[in-house]
C-alpha cells in the first residue's frame, strides 16, 4: 500500500479522543505523515499527546501549520524580527529556530492561533503590516467545530480582523490548502505525489490542496475510506 498523508482533527481524532478505527486506518499504509492546520502546538508536543492516546508518530512526520510557518520563516529569513501572535509554545519554538520575537518594528507579522488575542494586539498587527511588515498566516480556517455544536475561533478569524483594520494588504498562507505542508510531508517521507493518498475530512482544505499537487484525496467519512478499511 502507498503512503498516506493524514489530517488530524475530524480524521484521526475528535476533540481529545481517537476516532473509531483510526489506528486500523494508519495500519493500511507502509508509512504516513500527519498534515494538520494546527497552529498552536509543536510537533514534539503533539507527538506526546498522540502517544497518550495510543498513537505513535515521530515528530519528523508531523507537519503543523504554525510550527512549519516558523520553520519556513527561519529558513527564508534567518534571524528575522517576527511579531508573533500565537501560543507560548510557538513563541519558544520560534526563538529556538533563531528568530527574534519582537513587539515593535517587525519585518514579519505571523498570525497563528492566539487564544489571548486582544484589541491592543489587533492594533499592533494592523499597524505593523501597514508600515510594511510582511503578513504571514499559519492557516486560513476561521473556526472549527466545538463540542456542543458551537464554533471555536481559529487563526483565519484573527486574519479577518487584521484585514478589516489594516485594509487590503497582501498576505501569505502556510497551511492547507496551500502546498507547503503537503510538499514538506512528501519530502519527509521521500515519496512522490502519485505514491501518496491524502485522507481528511475537509474537501476544501485537505481535498483541494492535495489534488492541486496531484495527490489522490479520500474523505475519511466516504465509502472509499470504508472500503480501504475492509480491504485488509
Ligand atoms: Mg480536519
Boltz pocket constraint, residues with backbone or C-beta under 6 A from the ligand:
constraints:
  - pocket:
      binder: B
      contacts: [[A, 7], [A, 8], [A, 9], [A, 10], [A, 11], [A, 200], [A, 201], [A, 202]]
      max_distance: 6.0
